[in-house]
Amino acid sequence: MFCGGTRTAKEVAYVIAGRLIQQYQDFCLFRGIKFTRIDSVRPHDHTTLFCSAGMQQYKPLFLDLSHIGTVANSQACLRMGDLDEIGDGTHFLQFTMLGLFSFREMTVGDAIDFWLEFLATLGLLPDHVTIHPDRLEEWAPLYRGHIPIVTDDECTWSDGNITGYCTEFYKVAGEIGNQSVPLAEEFALCTAELSYLSDRRIAYENLAIRTGLESVKSVSTALIQAERYGTPLGTALRVLAQESRDQRMSAAEKKAAALPPKLTVPMILFFLPVLFVIIIAPALVQVFHWK
């Protein structure tokens, strides 16, 4: 692979990375898991300009609730976010992502066991794992005491089945297209902006400005705050959804309370005369012997 002479640090890194990918592929195939290797950063759909994650090609399988199975891959990716961290020794503009994707088959505990077993084949074991304090009680038992647990407020989580805002906006745009074409177009435009703008906050703000809807503004604000302060996105969206339901219920109760006064005049003019006729007419017929 290399010409004679001393190898540079980059050349050594390429050899180690290539060997690691091959070991991961052999490990997956040994366990009966289909493995795919892609060395191109071309996107798998039109939601992004480049492939930024190994899961992008599997979005149809995530959305197909009838599909059950597990796949693995190595995917060449181009970093689209946190660009200011490129060059710090751990973040690179182009990188290869090793992925394991289970569609309604493996549990989180199974996935943890899978990765620990793979690291054991390499003779490696993490010094610790970080878990957000809100997930500590739920996730810590899954490691069964094999690895020390360290809480980290910066370790944020999304509760969706698909990680990545581009995918989620793309999915929502497709689902609401039949009910509201303009809103679906706005979500599709926001998806495009998320893929090329340097700051996702700008895409959220643009969405709120273009629509002018208070509900969309609330969602945009929740997304911005979740990224800025590291709050769990799932919790923020659940609270926002509950507030929206409470507001709709309050509006419905207000309309229901205003209905009786509005019906008073129609009742007097249209319903009561007919009711009087129905009640009094039989009595008049009997009194005056009408035929």
C-alpha positions as CSV (number, residue, x, y, z in Angstrom):
1,M,0.0,0.0,0.0
2,F,2.8,2.4,0.8
3,C,6.2,2.9,-0.9
4,G,9.3,2.0,1.0
5,G,10.5,4.3,3.8
6,T,9.1,5.5,7.1
7,R,5.3,5.9,7.2
8,T,3.8,9.1,8.3
9,A,1.3,9.4,11.2
10,K,-1.5,9.8,8.7
11,E,-0.5,6.7,6.8
12,V,-0.3,4.7,10.0
13,A,-3.8,6.0,10.9
14,Y,-5.2,4.9,7.5
15,V,-3.8,1.4,8.1
16,I,-5.3,1.2,11.6
17,A,-8.7,2.5,10.4
18,G,-8.8,0.1,7.5
19,R,-7.9,-2.8,9.7
20,L,-10.6,-1.7,12.2
21,I,-13.3,-1.6,9.5
22,Q,-12.3,-5.0,8.3
23,Q,-12.5,-6.4,11.8
24,Y,-15.9,-4.9,12.4
25,Q,-17.1,-6.3,9.1
26,D,-15.8,-9.8,10.0
27,F,-17.4,-9.6,13.5
28,C,-20.8,-8.6,12.0
29,L,-20.8,-11.3,9.4
30,F,-19.8,-13.9,12.0
31,R,-22.9,-12.9,13.9
32,G,-25.1,-13.2,10.8
33,I,-25.6,-9.4,10.4
34,K,-25.6,-8.1,6.9
35,F,-22.8,-5.6,6.3
36,T,-22.5,-2.8,3.8
37,R,-19.4,-0.7,3.1
38,I,-19.8,2.7,1.3
39,D,-16.8,4.9,0.7
40,S,-18.7,7.8,-1.0
41,V,-20.2,10.8,0.7
42,R,-22.9,11.2,-1.9
43,P,-26.3,11.5,-0.2
44,H,-28.8,8.7,-0.3
45,D,-31.8,11.1,-0.8
46,H,-32.4,14.7,-1.4
47,T,-32.7,15.8,2.2
48,T,-29.0,16.6,2.5
49,L,-26.3,17.8,0.2
50,F,-23.8,15.1,1.5
51,C,-24.1,12.0,3.5
52,S,-23.6,13.1,7.1
53,A,-24.5,9.9,9.0
54,G,-24.4,6.1,8.4
55,M,-28.1,5.8,9.0
56,Q,-29.2,8.0,6.1
57,Q,-29.6,5.1,3.7
58,Y,-31.8,3.2,6.1
59,K,-34.5,5.8,6.6
60,P,-37.1,3.8,4.6
61,L,-36.5,0.8,6.9
62,F,-37.0,3.0,10.0
63,L,-40.3,4.3,8.6
64,D,-41.5,0.9,7.6
65,L,-43.1,-0.4,10.9
66,S,-43.5,-3.9,9.4
67,H,-39.8,-4.4,8.8
68,I,-37.8,-6.3,11.4
69,G,-34.1,-6.9,11.1
70,T,-30.6,-5.7,11.9
71,V,-27.9,-4.4,9.6
72,A,-24.4,-2.9,10.0
73,N,-22.3,-0.7,7.8
74,S,-19.3,1.6,7.4
75,Q,-20.3,4.8,5.7
76,A,-18.0,7.7,4.6
77,C,-19.5,10.9,6.0
78,L,-18.9,14.6,5.6
79,R,-19.3,16.7,8.8
80,M,-22.2,19.1,8.4
81,G,-22.5,20.4,12.0
82,D,-20.2,21.5,14.8
83,L,-17.8,22.8,12.1
84,D,-16.0,25.0,14.6
85,E,-14.7,21.8,16.3
86,I,-12.9,20.4,13.2
87,G,-9.2,20.0,13.8
88,D,-9.4,19.5,17.5
89,G,-8.0,16.0,17.3
90,T,-11.3,14.2,17.5
91,H,-13.5,16.0,14.9
92,F,-12.6,15.7,11.2
93,L,-14.3,17.1,8.1
94,Q,-14.5,13.7,6.5
95,F,-14.7,10.5,8.5
96,T,-16.0,6.9,8.3
97,M,-18.8,5.9,10.6
98,L,-19.3,2.4,11.9
99,G,-23.0,1.7,12.4
100,L,-25.3,-0.9,13.8
101,F,-29.0,-0.4,13.0
102,S,-31.7,-2.6,14.4
103,F,-35.3,-2.2,13.3
104,R,-37.6,-3.5,16.0
105,E,-35.4,-6.5,16.7
106,M,-32.5,-5.7,19.2
107,T,-33.1,-3.9,22.5
108,V,-30.8,-1.2,23.8
109,G,-29.3,-3.8,26.2
110,D,-28.6,-6.1,23.2
111,A,-26.9,-3.3,21.4
112,I,-24.7,-2.5,24.4
113,D,-23.7,-6.2,24.7
114,F,-22.9,-6.2,21.0
115,W,-20.5,-3.3,21.2
116,L,-18.9,-4.5,24.4
117,E,-18.3,-7.9,22.8
118,F,-16.8,-6.3,19.7
119,L,-14.5,-4.1,21.8
120,A,-13.5,-7.2,23.7
121,T,-12.3,-8.9,20.5
122,L,-10.0,-5.9,20.0
123,G,-8.7,-6.1,23.5
124,L,-10.3,-2.7,24.4
125,L,-12.7,-1.6,27.1
126,P,-13.9,2.0,27.7
127,D,-12.7,3.7,30.9
128,H,-16.3,4.9,31.4
129,V,-19.5,5.8,29.7
130,T,-21.4,9.1,30.0
131,I,-25.2,9.2,30.6
132,H,-27.4,12.2,31.0
133,P,-28.7,12.4,34.6
134,D,-32.3,12.1,33.3
135,R,-31.5,8.7,31.8
136,L,-29.3,7.4,34.5
137,E,-31.9,5.2,36.3
138,E,-33.1,3.7,33.0
139,W,-29.8,3.1,31.2
140,A,-27.2,2.4,33.9
141,P,-28.5,-1.1,34.7
142,L,-28.1,-2.1,31.0
143,Y,-24.3,-2.1,31.5
144,R,-24.6,-4.6,34.4
145,G,-21.7,-3.0,36.2
146,H,-19.1,-3.9,33.5
147,I,-18.2,-0.2,32.9
148,P,-18.1,2.8,35.3
149,I,-21.0,5.2,34.7
150,V,-20.4,9.0,34.6
151,T,-23.2,11.5,34.5
152,D,-22.9,14.3,32.0
153,D,-25.4,17.1,31.5
154,E,-24.0,17.8,28.0
155,C,-24.9,14.2,26.9
156,T,-28.3,15.1,25.3
157,W,-30.8,12.6,24.0
158,S,-33.6,12.5,21.4
159,D,-36.5,10.1,22.0
160,G,-37.4,9.7,18.3
161,N,-36.9,6.5,16.4
162,I,-34.8,8.4,13.9
163,T,-31.9,10.5,15.1
164,G,-31.3,13.7,13.1
165,Y,-33.6,16.7,12.7
166,C,-33.3,16.6,8.9
167,T,-34.9,13.2,8.8
168,E,-37.6,14.1,11.2
169,F,-38.6,17.3,9.4
170,Y,-38.5,15.3,6.1
171,K,-40.8,12.7,7.6
172,V,-43.3,15.3,9.0
173,A,-43.4,17.1,5.6
174,G,-44.4,13.8,3.9
175,E,-47.0,12.9,6.5
176,I,-48.9,16.3,6.5
177,G,-48.6,16.8,2.7
178,N,-52.2,15.7,2.1
179,Q,-53.6,17.9,4.8
180,S,-51.6,21.1,4.3
181,V,-49.4,21.5,1.2
182,P,-48.1,24.9,2.2
183,L,-46.9,23.8,5.6
184,A,-45.4,20.6,4.1
185,E,-43.4,22.8,1.7
186,E,-42.2,24.9,4.6
187,F,-40.9,21.8,6.4
188,A,-39.2,20.6,3.2
189,L,-37.5,24.0,2.8
190,C,-36.4,23.8,6.5
191,T,-35.0,20.4,5.8
192,A,-32.9,21.8,3.0
193,E,-31.7,24.7,5.1
194,L,-30.7,22.3,7.9
195,S,-28.5,20.4,5.5
196,Y,-26.4,23.4,4.3
197,L,-26.6,26.3,6.8
198,S,-23.8,26.5,9.3
199,D,-26.1,27.0,12.3
200,R,-29.4,25.1,12.6
201,R,-30.8,27.8,14.8
202,I,-31.1,30.0,11.6
203,A,-33.1,27.3,9.9
204,Y,-35.5,27.1,12.9
205,E,-35.9,30.9,13.1
206,N,-36.5,31.1,9.3
207,L,-39.3,28.5,9.6
208,A,-41.0,30.4,12.4
209,I,-40.7,33.7,10.4
210,R,-42.0,32.3,7.2
211,T,-45.1,30.6,8.7
212,G,-46.0,33.2,11.2
213,L,-47.9,30.5,13.3
214,E,-47.6,30.6,17.0
215,S,-47.5,26.8,17.3
216,V,-44.6,26.6,14.8
217,K,-42.8,29.4,16.6
218,S,-43.1,27.4,19.9
219,V,-41.6,24.3,18.3
220,S,-38.8,26.3,16.8
221,T,-38.0,27.9,20.2
222,A,-38.1,24.5,21.9
223,L,-35.6,23.1,19.3
224,I,-33.3,26.1,19.7
225,Q,-33.3,26.0,23.5
226,A,-32.8,22.2,23.5
227,E,-29.6,22.6,21.5
228,R,-28.4,25.7,23.4
229,Y,-28.9,24.5,26.9
230,G,-28.6,20.7,26.4
231,T,-32.1,19.9,27.7
232,P,-33.6,16.5,26.6
233,L,-35.4,17.2,23.3
234,G,-38.0,14.5,23.9
235,T,-39.0,16.0,27.3
236,A,-39.3,19.5,25.8
237,L,-41.5,18.3,22.9
238,R,-43.7,16.3,25.3
239,V,-44.2,19.4,27.5
240,L,-44.9,21.5,24.4
241,A,-47.4,18.9,23.1
242,Q,-49.3,18.9,26.4
243,E,-49.4,22.6,26.5
244,S,-50.8,22.7,23.0
245,R,-53.5,20.1,23.9
246,D,-54.4,22.2,27.0
247,Q,-54.7,25.3,24.9
248,R,-57.0,23.6,22.4
249,M,-59.2,22.1,25.2
250,S,-59.4,25.6,26.8
251,A,-60.4,27.1,23.5
252,A,-63.1,24.4,23.0
253,E,-64.5,24.9,26.5
254,K,-64.6,28.7,25.9
255,K,-66.6,28.2,22.7
256,A,-68.9,25.7,24.4
257,A,-69.6,28.2,27.2
258,A,-70.4,30.9,24.7
259,L,-72.9,28.7,22.8
260,P,-76.0,29.0,25.1
261,P,-76.3,32.8,24.9
262,K,-75.9,32.6,21.1
263,L,-78.7,30.1,20.8
264,T,-81.2,32.1,22.9
265,V,-82.5,34.2,20.1
266,P,-82.8,31.4,17.5
267,M,-84.6,29.3,20.2
268,I,-87.1,32.1,20.8
269,L,-87.7,32.8,17.1
270,F,-87.7,29.3,15.6
271,F,-87.9,26.5,18.1
272,L,-90.3,27.7,20.7
273,P,-93.2,28.7,18.3
274,V,-93.0,25.2,16.7
275,L,-92.9,23.6,20.2
276,F,-96.0,25.6,21.2
277,V,-97.9,24.5,18.1
278,I,-97.0,20.9,18.7
279,I,-98.2,21.0,22.3
280,I,-101.3,23.2,22.0
281,A,-102.6,22.0,18.7
282,P,-104.0,18.6,20.0
283,A,-105.7,20.4,22.9
284,L,-107.4,22.9,20.5
285,V,-108.6,20.1,18.3
286,Q,-110.2,18.4,21.2
287,V,-111.8,21.6,22.6
288,F,-113.2,22.9,19.4
289,H,-113.8,19.5,17.8
290,W,-111.7,20.3,14.7
291,K,-111.5,17.8,12.1
